[in-house]
Structure formats: C-alpha cells, structure tokens
Amino acid sequence: MLSIADIVGLLVILGVNAAAAAVLTRFFRVRLDTRWGSALYAVLLGAFVLTVLTIVLGGAGLGPNLGNAATVIGLTVVLPLATGIAFDYFWMPAPEEVDLPAEHGDRDKRRDRREL
C-alpha cells in the first residue's frame, strides 16, 4: 500500500524530471543550429540526466518502491522526458521567433569598454 508521503515523493520526482527535460530541450534548441541535433541531444543526454536525477532523488528517500527497473525507468525517466520535450516543442515559441533586445548584439562592444 502506498502512503501519502510516497505519492508526494513520486510527484516531486516527476515534476523535477519534467522541468529538467524541458530546460535541457530548450537549451539544445537554442544552442544547436541543426534540425535533428537538438532533438537527438535532448533525448540522449536528457535520458542520462533524468536517470541521474532519479537515482539521486530516490536515494534521498523520495518515492515509493515501484517493483522493477522497467517501471522505474518508464515512469520516472521516459514519461517526464516525453512531457518536457512536448512542453518545449508544442507550447514554447521556437527560438527563431523570440525577439532579443537590441543590446544583445552589442555584448562584444561592452567587453571592449571594460578592458580600456
């Protein structure tokens, strides 16, 4: 039988992992100029980061005993990874559509003034 603390711990793990997946996906979409590169990095490195987060948070005592490894990976890595990637690709605007302030392009000029 699951206790309330186990359910809350599992929800914390799912929330942290989904947020990490969304941030990683956005980072790779902004940094990589290829079409498939950002998706590939988000899936491969995202799965690795979420697995590490699950091990750390599970080791801290959060979450219930889910029975076997396939259930743990499916519920705490694959589901939040899919949710985070879907959140970034379908809800957030594409990086090309975001307007940056005019001073963003002048970053190098500001560095030169500081060196003088």
C-alpha positions as CSV (number, residue, x, y, z in Angstrom):
1,M,0.0,0.0,0.0
2,L,1.3,3.4,-0.9
3,S,1.4,6.2,1.7
4,I,0.8,9.8,1.1
5,A,4.5,10.6,1.5
6,D,5.4,8.0,-1.2
7,I,2.9,9.6,-3.6
8,V,4.1,13.1,-2.9
9,G,7.7,11.9,-3.3
10,L,6.9,10.4,-6.7
11,L,5.2,13.6,-7.8
12,V,8.2,15.6,-6.8
13,I,10.5,13.3,-8.8
14,L,8.2,13.5,-11.8
15,G,8.0,17.3,-11.6
16,V,11.7,17.8,-11.2
17,N,12.4,15.5,-14.1
18,A,9.9,17.1,-16.4
19,A,11.2,20.5,-15.6
20,A,14.8,19.4,-16.2
21,A,13.8,17.8,-19.5
22,A,12.1,21.0,-20.7
23,V,15.1,23.1,-19.7
24,L,17.5,20.8,-21.4
25,T,15.4,20.7,-24.6
26,R,15.2,24.5,-24.7
27,F,19.0,24.7,-24.1
28,F,19.7,22.4,-27.0
29,R,17.2,24.0,-29.3
30,V,18.8,27.4,-28.7
31,R,22.4,26.3,-28.9
32,L,22.3,23.8,-31.8
33,D,21.6,25.1,-35.3
34,T,20.7,21.7,-36.8
35,R,17.2,20.3,-37.1
36,W,17.8,16.8,-35.7
37,G,20.7,17.6,-33.5
38,S,18.8,19.3,-30.7
39,A,16.2,16.5,-30.6
40,L,18.8,13.8,-30.6
41,Y,20.8,15.5,-27.8
42,A,17.6,16.2,-25.8
43,V,16.7,12.5,-25.9
44,L,20.1,11.0,-25.3
45,L,21.5,13.5,-22.8
46,G,18.1,14.2,-21.3
47,A,17.6,10.5,-20.5
48,F,21.0,10.3,-18.9
49,V,20.4,13.4,-16.7
50,L,16.9,12.2,-15.7
51,T,18.3,8.8,-14.8
52,V,20.9,10.5,-12.6
53,L,18.3,12.8,-11.0
54,T,16.0,9.8,-10.3
55,I,18.9,7.9,-8.6
56,V,19.8,11.0,-6.5
57,L,16.2,11.8,-5.5
58,G,15.3,8.2,-4.9
59,G,18.4,7.8,-2.8
60,A,17.2,10.8,-0.8
61,G,14.2,8.8,0.2
62,L,11.6,10.2,-2.2
63,G,9.2,8.0,-4.0
64,P,7.8,4.5,-3.5
65,N,9.2,1.1,-4.4
66,L,7.9,0.6,-7.9
67,G,8.8,-3.0,-8.1
68,N,11.2,-3.4,-11.1
69,A,13.6,-1.4,-13.1
70,A,11.5,-1.1,-16.2
71,T,8.7,0.5,-14.2
72,V,11.1,3.0,-12.6
73,I,12.7,4.0,-15.9
74,G,9.3,4.2,-17.7
75,L,7.6,6.2,-15.0
76,T,10.4,8.5,-13.8
77,V,12.5,8.9,-17.0
78,V,10.5,8.2,-20.2
79,L,7.3,9.9,-19.1
80,P,8.9,13.2,-17.8
81,L,11.2,13.2,-20.8
82,A,8.3,13.0,-23.2
83,T,6.4,15.6,-21.2
84,G,9.3,18.0,-21.1
85,I,10.1,17.7,-24.8
86,A,6.4,18.1,-25.7
87,F,6.2,21.1,-23.5
88,D,9.1,22.8,-25.2
89,Y,8.3,21.9,-28.8
90,F,4.5,22.5,-28.7
91,W,3.9,25.1,-26.0
92,M,7.0,27.3,-26.1
93,P,7.7,29.5,-29.1
94,A,10.5,28.4,-31.4
95,P,13.9,30.1,-30.6
96,E,13.8,31.8,-34.0
97,E,10.5,33.5,-33.1
98,V,11.8,35.1,-29.9
99,D,12.9,38.8,-30.2
100,L,16.1,39.6,-28.4
101,P,16.8,43.1,-27.0
102,A,19.0,45.4,-29.2
103,E,21.8,45.4,-26.6
104,H,22.3,41.6,-27.0
105,G,24.2,42.2,-30.2
106,D,26.4,44.8,-28.6
107,R,27.8,42.4,-26.0
108,D,31.3,42.4,-27.5
109,K,31.4,46.2,-27.5
110,R,30.6,46.3,-23.8
111,R,33.5,44.0,-23.1
112,D,35.9,46.2,-25.1
113,R,34.9,49.2,-23.0
114,R,35.6,47.4,-19.8
115,E,39.1,46.4,-20.9
116,L,40.1,50.1,-21.5
